[in-house]
Amino acid sequence: MTTPARQPSTLFDKVWNAHEILRDDNGRSLLWIDRHFVHEGSFHAFDKLRERDLPVARPELTFGIADHYVPTLRRSGEPVGDPAIRGMIEQLNDNTDRNGIALFGLDDPRQGIVHVVGPEQGLTQPGLIIVCGDSHTATHGAFGAIAFGIGASEVAHVLATQTLWQTRPKQMRLTVTGNLAPGVTAKDIALTWIARLGADGARGHAIEYAGDAIEALSMEARLTLCNLSIEGGARCGLIAPDETTLAYLRDRPLGPRGPQFERAARYWSSLATDDGARFDRDVVIEAAEIAPTVTWGVSPEEALPIDQQVPDPAVMEDGEKARQAHDSLTYMGLMPGQKLTDVAIDRVFIGSCTNARIEDLRAAAAVLKGRRARLPGLVSPGSSLVKRQAEAEGLHEIFLAAGLEWRASGCSMCVGMNGDQVASGERCASTTNRNFKGRQGPGARTHLMSPAMVAAAAVTGRLTDVRRL
């Protein structure tokens, strides 16, 4: 009797199938969760467990991070001034302490943004399923993990059972062929594909990024790309583990070491998508077609290469798109046909889980070195370790000499929860992930771009093609 040939599998299927405990009559899968990150906003889930007198099932697989609300001006040891924020931080301290959960708290030298700390500590690894009560958990997929954001009730379910019910998404392969031109980054790849496919273009799909341009990206660039998967509607984004992945993970503080690492590496290397595996959708983009890109509207899909002009809703054939564009231009205070390079900026922000790693800070500093910013702005490193490394390399001196503020680590001006905000009516060049109305503060106008492009805007006072500098 011959054994049936095994069907070729995708990276996503290999990870999902390894974690599926059972399937219900509706086709939903009960999945084992390997890593669960919680932050200050997760207190609702802990309250639910306390109401039902339930313990945390596997506290050693849950990790607390103080990042969303923490102030970036606070010095170590000083009390947090805002009583509401201080209360949330104290709640996180209490919830993790009572349940035996490791905490990267406000005074921990490893503190930082959850999607920066996880990878740099070695907690994020290929082949895992990772969840967090934050939509940009997709970041961790850069390692070949399935990672996605969950709601408060789901956070409680994971705390209580270390499992989660999920419906298997469709799968899309997004291939970027060829080589990126100088000055073009992972942020530009992301904004380009989202602009082409739309904010709902990948809805209901898990994206696997592939192609020569993706394989050439550093781990930090891959993290940026997967971070933005959610902005195109995807459930998550993944990149197959390779030598770049293994080199990054070797000797991480909380990752496997020595023989354990070598065994893990052999498994991780087996996770690549098999030849002949089928996707529900295949999208191909030529790297040569991607240029430094900025957003002009109030969604990441409203983005264009920097050498283009603001679109004119009057000539759009799709009525709904035209209405949306008109509304966006009104909010953003832009005129149809206006050159993007003529758009004046009021302030800049370099930070967030999207673009605040050491490579991002180096890229911005390379543009700012020897130059003076015409605008106010602040730089918030992605973690305390990134901050220390940047200071050891002298990057902070470049930012300060340019006239920008050098802050502590936290989500900061990305979401405006901790006092770091853009004033109403001000226009901000930002390395963040969302340009929604009011995202950086009520009435704030946000233009998304790469760290080097933000630095170029700081130097010139307007949206600028960094390649010209």
N, C-alpha and C positions, 0 to 999 in steps of 0.2 A: 504494500500500500504506500503510495507516494504522499508526501506531506505537501499540502497546498502552498504555493509560493506566497511569501509575505508581500502585502501590498506596500508600495513606496509610501513613506510618511513624511509629512512636513515637520519642521522643528516644533511648531505649535502643537500638533497632534501627539508627538512623542512626549512632550511635557504634560499635556492635559491627560492623556491616557494613563500615565504613570501615577496620577493623583486622583483618578476617579474611583471613589469608594463604591458607589452604586448609582443607578439611574432610575428615576421614577417613571410613572406611566405617561407623563407629559414630556418626557425626553430631557428633563433637567438632570444635571449631574451633581452629586454631592462630592465636593472636592476637599482633599486634605490641604491645609494651608501651612506652608513652611515658615514664613516670616510675616509678622503682623506688627506694623508700626502705628503707634498712637501719639497724639500731640495734645496741646492744651484744649483743643476743641472736642476732644473725645470724651469729655466728662459725662455727657448724656448716657453713653453706653455703660460706663461704670455704674451710673445711677440705676440703670435698668437691672444690672446684676445684683446690686445691693437690695433693690426692692423685692427680688425673688430669692434672696439669700443664696445666690449661686457663686461658687468660686471661679477664678480664672483657670481654665482647664490645663493649659500648658504655658505657665508664666515665662519659662525659659525661651519660648519662641516669640514672645512679644517684647517690643522695645519702645520705651518712651523717649520722645524728643521734644524739647521746648524750642519752638521756632516761629510759629505763626504770629504770636502776639508779643514776643519778647522785644523790649526796646533795644535799639542799636546804639544808643548814646550812653547807656548805663555802664558804669565801671564795676568791675568785680567786687562783690562784697557790699555794694550799696543797695538799699531797698528799692524796689520798683515803685515809682511815684504814683502811677494811676492805680487806684484801689481795685478797680474791676479787673484789670490785667494782672495785678498782683494776686488777686484771688484765684484766677484761672491757673496761674503758674503754681500756686500753693496746692490747688486741687490735683494737678498732675503729679506733684511731688507726693501727695498723700495717697493717691490711687495706686501709683506704682510701688510705693513703699509697703503699703498694706497687702499687696498682692504678690510681692516678691519679683517685681518686674524691673529689669535693668533700665536705668534712666540716664540719658545724656541731657542733664539739666542745665539751668542757666549758668551755674558756676563750674560746670564740668569743662575741663580743657579741651574736650572733644566735641563740645556742643556745636550745632550748626543746623542747617536746613535738612530735614529728614532725607530728601532725595540726593543730598550730597554726602551726608554722614554714612548712610547705609553702604554705598559702594566703597568709600575710602576706609571704612573699618573692616571690610571683607564680609559683611553680613549679606550683601547681595551677591548671589552666585548663579551660574548657569543651571538650568533645569529645575529651578524652584518656582513655586507659586507664592507671590508676594502681594499683600493687600495693605491698604492704609486708607483712613478717612480723608483722602485728598485726591482730587482728580488727576493730578500729575504724577501719580504713582507709576504711570506708564514708563517713566524715566528708567526704571530698573530693568526694563526689557532689553536694554542695550547689551546685557550680559547673556542673553538667551534664556531669560526667565519670562514667565507669564506674570505680569504685574498690572494691577488696575486699582482704581479708587472705588470705595464702597461707602454706603450711607450709614447713619448712626445705628439703625436697627441691625444692619449687617455686621457692624463693628461689635455689637453686643453678642451676636451669634458666634462670631469667631472667638471672642473672649471666653464664651461659655463652652464651646465645643471643639475649637480648632479646626472647624470645617465650615463650608459655605455652599449653599445651593446656587448653581449657575447654569445658564443655558449656553451651550457651545456656540460661539459666534461663527460667522462665515470667515473665510480667509482671503486676504489680498496679498499678492506679492508686488512690491513697488521696487522696480529695478532702476538704478541710476547708472547708466553706462558711460564709459569714458572717464576723463579726468577733469576735476574742477579747476577753473582758471584761478590764478593768484587773486587774493582778495575775496574769494567766494567761500562761504563757510557752511557748516551744517545748518545754521539758522536760515540761511538763504535757500538751502534745499527744502527745508520744512515749509517756509512761507511760499515757496514756488509751487510745491505740489498742492498745498491747501488752497492757494489762489486758483489753480487749474481745476481741481476737483470740487471745491466748495467746502464750506464748514460742515456739511453733511455728506461729503463725498465718500467717506469711508465708514459711514454709519453701519453698525451691525457687524463690522469686520475686525479681525485681528490682522495687523499689517506685519509682514516680514519684509524688512528692507534688505536689498541685495544689489549686486553689481559691483563693478570695479571701483566706482567712486565711494561706495559705502565701505568696502573692504579697506580702502586707503585711509579712512577716518581714524583718528585716535579714539581711545575709549571715552575721553571727555566730550569729544564732538559727537560720538554716538549717543551719549547720554542726552545731549541737547536735542538731537533728532527724535529720539524716542519720547522725550518729554512732551514734544509738541504733537504727538500722534492724536491725542484727545481733541486737539483744536480742529482736526479734520473729521471729527465724529467717530474715530476708531475707538474700539474698546481697549486696545493695547497695541504696542509696537514691539517687535523683536528683531534682534540681529544675531545670527548664528555665532557661537563662540569660535574663536580662532586663536592664532598665536598672540595677537594683540590683546585679546581677553586674558589669556593665561599669564602674559607678562605683567599685566596690571594687577592680577589677583595674587600673584606669588608674594608670600610673606606679609600679607595684610594682617593686622592685629588680631582680628576675630575670625579669620578664615583658616582653612586647613593648612598644616605645615608639613614639611618633610615628606615621608612616605605617604601620608594621608593626602597631601596635595597631589602627588603623582598619580595615585589611584583615582582621585576626583577628576584630574585633568583628562585621564583616559576616557572616563564616562562623559565629561563635558564635550569632548571632541567627537563623540558619537551622535551628538544631538543635531547635527546639520541636516537640513532637508535632503531627502533621498532624490536621486535622479528619477524623473518620471512622476514625482508627487504632484498631485493636482491641486490647484487653487481655484476658488470661486471667481476670482478676478485677477487679471494681470495688467499692471500699468507700467509703462516704460517711459523714462525721461532721459534725455541726453544731457550729460553734465555740461556740455558746451553751451546749452541754452540757458543755463542758470547764471544770473548776475546778482550783485549785491542788491538786496530787496528790502523795501520798507512798506509798512502799512499806511494807508491814507484814510481808512474809515474806522469803523467801530467793531470789526470782526477780523480775525487773522486772515480770513479769505479775501479781504479787501486790501490787497497788497500788489505792488508793482515793482519792477526794476527801477533803480534810482534815477535812471536817465529818461524815464517816461513822464507823462503828464497826468494830472488828476482827471479821471474819466468824466464824461459828460452824460448824465442820465437821459438827456433829450434824444440821444442817438441809440440808446439801448433798445433792442427789440423785445426783450423780456420785460413786461410791465411791472412785475413784482420786483425784479432786480433793479429796475429804474427807480421805483419808489424807495427801495431800501438804500440805494446809492444817494438819492436826493436827501433822505433823512440823515444819512451818515455825514454828507458834506455840510449840511446845516449845523449839525452838532460840532463837527470838527472846524468849522469856520473856514472852509476852503472853497475855491471857485473852480468850476469845470474848466479844463484846459490849462490850469495853472501848472507850471513846471514844478515837479517835486523838489528840485534843487533851489527853488525860490521860496520854499516854505520856511519861515523863521521859527526858531525854537526858543523856548524860555528857560528850560532847565534840562538836565540829563540825569539818568539813573543807570548805574551798572550794578547788577545784583540779580537775585532770585535763583530758584532751583534750575532755571533754564540756562543761565550764562553767568555763573559766579565762581567757577572753578579756577584753578591756578592758570590754566591755558587761556581762559577768557581774560583774566586780569593782565596777563602778559601781552595779549593782543591789543588791549586798550592802551596799556602803558607804552607800547611801541609807537603808537600814533601820537600820544601826548608828550612823549619825551622831548624836552627842549622847547615846548610850546606852552602857551597860556590859554586856558579856557575863557571864552567870552561869556560863558553862562555859569550860573550856580549849578551845583549838582552834588550827588553823593555816591560813594562806592561802598557797597556792603558785601564782603566776602561770603562765600557759600558756607563756610564753617570756620570755627576758631583755628583749626589746623591750617586751612587755606590762608587765613589771616597771618598766622605766624610765618608760614612759608613765604608769602608775599613780602612781609617785612624783612625777612632774612635776605631776600633778593633785591631789596631796595625799591620795590614797586610802589609802596605807599608814599615814598618820598617824591616820586614822579607825579602821583595824583595830587599830593599836597602842593607841590611846586606849581602845578597847573591851575590851582585854585579850587580843587574839589575837596569835599569832606571825606575823610577816611573813617568809616564806622565799624562797629562790631557786627557779628554774624546774626542773621535772622531773615525772615521773609521780607521785612522792611517795606519799601515803597511798591513792591509788586502788588500787594493787596490792600495796603493802607490801613491795616488793623492796629498798628502800634504807634500812631502819631506821625509816621513818615508818609507824607501825602503831597500830591501836586495840588496847588491852589486852583480854585474854580476859574476856568477860562484859560489857564496856562497850558502850554504845549510842551510835552516831555518826550525826548528821545530816550527810549527805554530798551533794556535787554530782556525784558520780561516776556511772558507768554500770552497775555490777554490785553486787548485794547478796548474792552467793553466800556460802555458809557459808565463813568464814575468808578471804574475799577481802581484807579490810583487816587481817588478822592472825588467828592461831588463836583461835577462840572469839569473834571480834568480831561485833557485831550492827549491821548497816548499814541505815539508812533513806535512800532516794534521794529527792531533791527539787531544786527550783531554787535558785540562789544566794540570792535574796531570802527564800525559805522557810528556808534554813539560817541566815541571819542572824536571822530571827524566832525560831528555836529557840534560838539563842545568847542572845538577849535575855531570853527567858522561861524557859529551862531545860526546855522540853518542846516537842513537836510543836505548831505554832501556825499558824493561818491568817494569812498576812502581811497580808491585807486588813484585819484588825482593828487593825493598827499604823499 
